[in-house]
Amino acid sequence: MAALLKRLHHISLHVSNAEKVAGDLVSKFKFSLFATRLTDTSRQLAFRKGAAVFIVNERQNQSGKSTHQVMSWYEKLFGFQRFFIKSDEDVDEGFVVNHKDVGLRLTAMEYWKCSEAGITLPSVDKKEPDCKFVIAESLPGQGKNQVDTFLEQHGAPGIQHIGLYTKDIVSSAQAMAHAGVQFFSPPDAYYTEVGKQQEIEEAGHSPQLLAQNGILLDTDLCQDPLPQTTSSEKKRHLLQLFTKPLFTEDTFFLELIERRGATGFGEGNIRALWRSVQAHMENQTVDSQGEGSKKTMQSGQY
C-alpha cells in the first residue's frame, strides 16, 4: 500500500549558529518557536508559521566537545594548566571580546616541563612556559566569521596558526618578505589611533617602520615592578606579525612574535588581527566571484 505525497512536511537545517538562524526566522519571517530538544552535544529548535515548519539542528562545535572538556583533556594527558589572559578574566567565561565587529571567547593554557617541580629558568625571574595555546570560539549572533570559516574549511576544530619566537621581529619580517612571504596588513587606523604612535615610540620603535611591515605592538603594565623602576620600565611590550594563509584554504598561517617582558597574547591587538583576517576573507570571496565574470574587481589594497 502506498501513500500519496501531498505536500512538504518540514525543512530541517543543520547549522553552527542556531541563534542567528532562529533570530532570522522569528524577526524576519515571523515564525514562532513551539518545541525544543537539548542533549549534551546538540540542540534542536522547531519553528512554525501556519503549515510551514523549520527544524534547526545545532551541535556544540564540530567535535562535540566544549572548551572545558578540551581543557580538561589537555590538562589530564599533557599536564597543561589554565593561563589567564587578563587578571580579571572570568574563570568560566574566559576572556571575552565583544565589540561591534568582533565577537570572540578566548581561553588559554600553558605548559613547561619543569613547572611541577617548581624549577625556574636561570635567565628570568619567573619560569617561562615552553608552550602556550589559545582556544578561540566565536560568540553567538556574530554572523559569518573567520572561526566558522576555519571550522568549515578544515572540517573540524584544529590549529589555526602557530607563533614563532624571534628576538628581532623587524629583521625577521623583512627577511621573510624578501623571500616571498605575504603578511596581513592591519587597518591603517591602527597606527593612527589616539595614543598608539606614542606607545610605539615609547617602546623604542618607529610607527612608520612598524606600519610598513604590518607589525602590531601591545603594551603590558607590570603587575609587580621593582620600587626603583621608572614608569616606562614598568611596561612590557609584545610585537606580533601574521602571515597570510599558507594553503589554498584559509586554515593555517604563521605568527612572528617578539616578547619584551610581556607574557600575554596581545589582547590589545585582537581586534586589529580580526579585522585584517576578515578583510582578507572578503577579498578572497570577491576574487572568487570575479573569476566567473567578465568584469574585474580590485580589492582596494595597494
C-alpha positions in Angstrom: 0.0 0.0 0.0 1.4 3.4 -1.0 0.5 6.9 0.3 0.4 9.8 -2.0 2.8 12.7 -1.2 0.6 15.8 -1.0 2.8 18.4 0.5 6.2 19.2 2.1 6.1 18.3 5.8 9.1 20.2 7.2 12.6 21.5 6.4 15.5 20.6 8.7 18.6 22.8 8.8 22.0 21.8 10.2 23.8 24.9 11.4 26.7 26.0 13.6 24.9 29.1 14.9 21.4 28.4 15.9 20.8 31.8 17.4 21.4 33.6 14.1 19.0 31.3 12.2 16.4 31.4 14.9 16.6 35.2 15.1 16.0 35.5 11.4 13.1 33.0 11.4 11.4 34.9 14.2 12.2 38.5 13.3 12.2 38.5 9.5 9.8 35.7 8.7 7.5 35.8 11.8 7.9 32.1 12.8 7.1 31.0 16.3 9.2 28.6 18.4 7.0 25.7 19.5 9.4 22.9 20.6 13.0 22.4 21.8 15.2 19.4 22.4 18.5 19.6 24.2 21.2 16.9 24.6 24.9 17.1 25.8 26.1 17.6 22.3 23.3 19.2 20.4 20.0 21.0 20.4 17.0 21.2 18.1 14.6 24.1 17.8 11.3 23.8 15.9 9.6 26.8 14.4 6.1 27.0 12.9 4.3 29.6 10.8 0.9 28.2 9.6 1.6 24.9 7.9 5.3 25.6 7.4 7.8 24.0 9.9 11.5 24.6 10.2 13.7 22.4 12.4 17.1 23.9 13.3 19.8 21.4 14.4 23.0 22.7 16.1 25.9 20.8 17.5 28.4 22.1 20.1 31.3 22.9 17.7 32.1 20.2 15.2 33.9 17.9 17.6 31.0 17.7 20.1 33.3 18.9 22.9 33.0 22.1 24.9 36.0 24.3 25.7 36.1 23.0 29.3 36.2 19.4 28.0 39.1 20.2 25.7 41.0 22.0 28.5 40.4 19.0 30.8 41.8 16.7 28.1 45.0 18.7 27.7 45.4 19.0 31.5 44.9 15.3 32.1 47.0 13.9 29.2 49.7 16.6 28.8 50.0 18.5 32.1 48.8 21.8 30.7 47.4 24.4 33.1 45.0 27.3 32.7 46.6 30.6 31.8 44.6 33.8 32.4 45.0 36.3 29.6 43.9 39.1 31.9 43.9 39.2 35.7 40.2 40.0 35.8 39.2 37.2 33.4 36.1 35.2 34.3 37.0 31.6 35.2 34.1 30.1 33.4 33.6 32.6 30.5 37.3 33.2 29.7 38.5 36.4 28.0 35.6 37.8 26.0 36.0 40.3 23.2 32.6 41.6 22.2 32.6 44.7 20.1 30.6 45.8 17.1 32.6 43.8 14.5 34.4 41.3 16.8 32.9 38.5 18.9 35.4 36.1 20.5 35.8 34.0 23.6 39.4 33.1 24.3 40.7 30.6 26.8 44.5 30.0 27.3 46.6 27.2 28.6 50.4 26.8 29.2 53.0 24.1 29.8 56.6 24.0 31.0 58.2 20.6 31.6 59.8 21.6 34.9 56.9 23.6 36.3 55.6 20.8 38.5 58.9 20.7 40.4 58.9 24.5 40.8 62.1 24.9 38.9 62.6 28.3 37.3 64.8 29.2 34.3 68.0 30.9 35.4 67.7 33.8 32.8 64.4 35.1 34.0 62.7 36.0 37.3 59.8 33.7 36.6 59.5 30.4 34.8 58.6 30.9 31.2 56.4 28.0 29.8 57.7 26.1 26.8 54.3 26.2 25.2 51.1 28.3 25.3 48.0 28.0 23.2 44.6 29.8 23.0 41.2 28.2 22.3 39.1 30.6 20.3 35.3 30.4 19.9 33.0 32.8 18.1 30.2 34.4 20.1 26.6 33.6 19.1 24.9 36.1 16.8 28.0 37.3 15.1 27.1 36.0 11.6 29.7 34.5 9.3 33.2 35.0 10.7 36.7 33.6 10.4 36.2 31.0 13.2 33.2 29.5 11.4 35.1 29.6 8.1 38.0 27.7 9.6 35.8 25.0 11.0 34.1 24.6 7.6 37.2 24.5 5.5 39.3 22.5 8.0 36.4 20.1 8.6 36.8 20.1 12.4 38.5 22.1 15.2 42.2 22.4 14.8 45.3 24.6 14.8 44.6 28.0 13.1 48.2 29.4 13.5 51.5 28.8 15.2 53.5 31.5 16.8 57.3 31.6 16.1 59.5 33.4 18.6 62.1 35.9 17.3 64.4 38.3 19.0 64.2 40.9 16.2 60.8 40.9 14.6 61.6 43.7 12.1 64.6 41.9 10.7 62.7 38.6 10.6 59.8 40.3 8.8 62.0 41.9 6.2 63.9 38.7 5.5 60.7 36.7 5.1 59.1 39.3 2.9 62.2 39.3 0.7 61.8 35.5 0.4 58.3 36.0 -0.9 56.2 35.5 2.3 53.0 37.6 2.4 51.7 39.2 5.6 48.3 40.5 6.7 48.1 44.3 6.7 46.5 45.8 9.8 43.9 48.6 9.2 45.6 51.9 8.6 43.7 53.4 11.5 45.6 51.0 13.9 48.7 53.1 13.7 47.0 56.5 13.9 44.5 55.8 16.7 44.9 58.0 19.8 48.0 57.2 21.8 49.3 54.4 19.5 52.1 56.4 18.0 53.3 57.5 21.4 53.0 53.9 22.7 55.2 52.6 19.8 57.8 55.4 20.2 58.0 54.7 24.0 58.7 51.1 23.2 61.7 52.3 21.1 60.2 51.7 17.6 59.2 53.8 14.7 55.5 53.9 13.9 56.3 54.3 10.2 58.6 51.2 10.2 56.1 49.0 12.0 53.3 50.2 9.7 55.4 49.5 6.7 56.0 45.8 7.8 52.5 45.3 9.3 53.8 44.7 12.8 51.4 45.1 15.8 52.5 46.3 19.2 50.8 45.7 22.6 51.8 47.0 26.0 51.6 45.2 29.3 51.8 47.0 32.6 53.9 45.0 35.0 52.0 43.7 38.0 55.0 43.6 40.3 57.5 46.3 39.3 60.5 47.0 41.4 60.2 50.1 43.7 63.1 51.8 41.9 61.8 51.3 38.4 60.5 54.3 36.3 57.1 54.4 34.8 58.5 53.5 31.3 60.3 50.5 32.8 57.1 49.2 34.3 55.8 48.5 30.8 56.3 45.3 28.9 55.9 45.0 25.2 54.7 42.4 22.7 55.2 42.7 19.0 53.3 40.5 16.5 53.1 39.9 12.8 50.9 37.4 10.9 51.4 35.7 7.5 48.6 35.2 5.1 47.2 31.6 4.9 49.9 29.2 3.6 47.5 26.9 1.7 44.6 27.3 -0.7 42.1 27.1 2.2 42.1 29.8 4.9 43.0 27.2 7.5 46.6 27.8 8.6 49.1 30.7 8.9 52.1 31.7 11.0 52.8 34.4 13.6 56.1 36.1 14.4 56.2 37.2 18.0 58.8 39.2 19.9 58.4 39.4 23.6 59.9 42.2 25.6 58.9 41.1 29.1 55.2 40.6 28.1 53.7 37.2 28.9 50.2 37.6 27.3 48.8 37.1 23.9 48.5 40.7 22.7 44.9 41.1 23.7 45.1 44.8 22.6 45.8 43.6 19.1 43.0 41.1 18.8 40.6 43.5 17.0 43.3 44.6 14.5 44.1 40.9 13.7 40.4 40.0 13.4 39.7 42.9 11.0 42.7 42.0 8.9 41.7 38.4 8.5 38.0 39.4 7.9 39.2 41.8 5.1 41.3 39.0 3.6 38.3 36.6 3.6 36.1 39.2 2.0 38.7 39.9 -0.7 39.0 36.2 -1.4 35.3 36.0 -1.8 35.2 38.9 -4.2 38.1 37.5 -6.2 36.4 34.0 -6.5 33.2 35.6 -7.6 35.0 37.7 -10.1 36.7 34.8 -11.8 33.5 33.8 -13.4 32.5 37.3 -14.5 33.8 39.4 -17.4 34.1 42.3 -15.1 37.2 42.7 -13.0 37.3 44.0 -9.4 40.0 45.4 -7.2 40.3 44.6 -3.5 41.2 48.2 -2.6 44.6 47.3 -1.1 47.6 48.9 -2.7 
